[in-house]
Amino acid sequence: MKNLKMMALAFSTVLLTISCSNDDAAVVEEEVITTVIATLTGGGQTITLTSRDLDGDGPNAPVVTVSGEFAVNTTYSGSIQFLNELESPAEDITEEIEEKDLEHQVFYQITNSLGSFTYLDFDTQGKPLGLLFNFTTGATAGNGNLTITLRHLLNKNASGVSSGDITNAGGSTDVLVTFPVVLN
């Protein structure tokens, strides 16, 4: 009888251990971002940069468009929007980025010294978010690339991150798009 009780206790312990496993933990799915739209206004013009990738990692490259050329020595006020256009109506992921501002930052990198970016919006701890920004163009005309990167779960306290340097940010990249730009 004693052996039967010991086996029952051991069996109960195994069942309890199995039933308390963490298999029922909530799974957090990443948001799908198909579309990035940056709108910049300055010098009497509005320029829209759009990247649309409706097949995700599929065989088709994103469709990238730039609606105009930037003027030299001009400051443009900018905003950026992230969408999931696979949903109908399109889901505005920008709202989630604002809600989870401590976990996100948008980085702007431009080649050929064509200009510089300044953050205009900040998270609840005073660190840059990057949904609103200024782009000040350089004094020399030229061509280059503007790369926009949205990072998630990055280290906003790392060296240079607050000034827009992505080098030490870490985290994961939610979106990375590159636009050809012209300064005239």
C-alpha positions in Angstrom: 0.0 0.0 0.0 2.9 2.3 0.8 4.4 1.8 -2.7 1.0 2.6 -4.2 0.8 5.9 -2.3 4.3 6.8 -3.4 3.5 6.0 -7.0 0.3 8.1 -6.8 2.2 11.0 -5.3 4.9 10.8 -8.0 2.3 10.6 -10.7 0.5 13.6 -9.3 3.7 15.6 -9.2 4.4 14.8 -12.9 0.9 15.8 -13.9 1.1 19.0 -11.9 4.4 19.9 -13.5 3.1 19.2 -17.0 -0.1 21.1 -16.5 1.8 24.2 -15.2 4.1 24.5 -18.2 4.4 27.8 -19.9 2.9 26.6 -23.2 -0.2 28.8 -22.6 1.8 32.1 -22.5 0.5 34.8 -24.7 2.4 35.1 -28.0 3.2 38.6 -29.1 3.1 38.9 -32.8 5.1 41.5 -34.6 3.1 44.1 -36.5 3.2 43.9 -40.3 4.4 47.1 -41.9 3.9 47.2 -45.6 4.1 50.9 -46.2 6.2 53.9 -45.1 5.2 57.4 -46.0 7.4 60.4 -45.1 6.0 63.8 -45.8 8.3 66.8 -45.8 7.2 70.4 -46.2 9.5 73.4 -46.7 10.6 76.0 -49.2 7.1 76.3 -50.5 6.8 72.6 -51.5 5.7 69.3 -50.1 7.8 66.2 -50.9 6.4 62.7 -50.2 8.6 59.6 -49.9 6.7 56.4 -50.2 7.8 52.8 -49.9 5.2 50.1 -50.4 5.9 46.4 -50.1 2.6 44.5 -50.3 4.1 41.0 -50.6 6.5 41.4 -47.6 9.4 39.1 -48.1 7.9 37.9 -51.4 9.6 38.0 -54.8 8.7 41.6 -55.6 10.9 44.5 -54.5 9.2 47.4 -52.7 7.9 50.2 -54.8 9.7 53.3 -53.8 8.7 56.8 -55.0 9.9 60.3 -54.3 7.5 63.1 -55.4 10.1 65.8 -56.0 13.6 67.3 -55.4 14.8 69.1 -52.3 16.1 72.6 -52.5 19.5 73.5 -51.1 19.8 75.5 -47.8 16.2 74.7 -46.8 14.6 73.3 -43.7 11.8 70.8 -44.2 9.4 69.8 -41.4 8.7 66.1 -41.6 6.4 63.4 -40.4 6.4 59.7 -41.0 3.6 57.1 -41.0 3.8 53.3 -40.9 0.9 51.3 -42.3 -0.2 47.7 -42.8 -2.1 47.9 -46.1 -2.8 44.1 -46.1 -5.6 45.0 -43.7 -8.8 46.6 -45.0 -9.0 49.4 -44.1 -5.3 49.9 -43.7 -4.0 49.6 -40.1 -2.0 52.6 -38.9 1.0 51.1 -37.1 2.2 54.6 -36.2 -0.4 54.7 -33.4 1.2 51.6 -31.7 4.7 53.2 -32.1 3.4 56.3 -30.3 1.9 54.1 -27.5 5.1 52.1 -27.1 7.4 55.0 -27.5 10.0 53.7 -25.1 10.5 50.7 -27.3 10.9 52.5 -30.7 13.0 55.0 -32.5 13.2 56.1 -36.1 16.6 56.8 -37.6 17.4 59.0 -40.6 20.7 58.6 -42.5 21.6 60.5 -45.6 24.6 60.0 -47.8 26.9 62.6 -49.5 26.5 65.2 -46.7 23.2 66.3 -48.3 21.8 67.5 -45.0 21.0 66.7 -41.4 18.1 65.6 -39.3 16.7 66.9 -35.9 14.2 65.0 -33.8 11.1 67.0 -32.8 9.2 64.4 -30.8 10.3 62.4 -27.7 9.3 59.4 -25.6 8.0 59.7 -22.1 11.6 59.7 -20.8 12.7 62.5 -23.0 14.6 60.3 -25.6 14.0 60.8 -29.3 11.1 58.9 -31.1 11.4 60.3 -34.6 7.9 60.4 -36.0 8.3 64.2 -36.3 11.6 65.7 -37.5 13.3 68.5 -39.4 15.5 67.9 -42.4 17.9 70.7 -43.1 19.5 70.4 -46.5 23.1 71.3 -47.3 24.4 74.2 -49.4 25.6 72.0 -52.3 23.4 70.4 -54.9 23.8 66.6 -55.4 22.3 63.2 -55.3 22.3 60.5 -52.6 20.2 58.1 -50.5 18.0 58.7 -47.5 17.7 55.6 -45.4 14.9 55.4 -42.8 15.1 52.7 -40.2 12.5 51.9 -37.4 14.2 50.1 -34.5 12.3 48.2 -31.8 13.6 47.3 -28.3 16.8 49.3 -28.8 19.1 50.8 -26.2 18.2 54.5 -26.2 20.9 55.2 -23.6 23.7 53.9 -25.8 26.3 56.3 -27.1 25.1 58.5 -30.0 21.6 57.1 -30.2 19.9 60.2 -28.8 21.5 62.2 -31.6 20.3 59.8 -34.3 23.4 57.5 -34.6 22.1 54.0 -35.1 25.5 52.4 -34.6 25.1 51.4 -31.0 21.3 51.2 -30.9 21.0 47.4 -30.9 17.4 46.1 -30.9 15.7 44.7 -34.0 14.8 46.4 -37.2 11.1 46.6 -37.9 11.5 48.5 -41.2 14.5 49.7 -43.3 13.8 51.6 -46.5 16.1 53.6 -48.8 15.0 56.5 -51.0 17.0 58.2 -53.8 17.1 61.9 -53.2 18.2 64.9 -55.2 19.2 68.4 -53.9 18.9 71.3 -56.4 
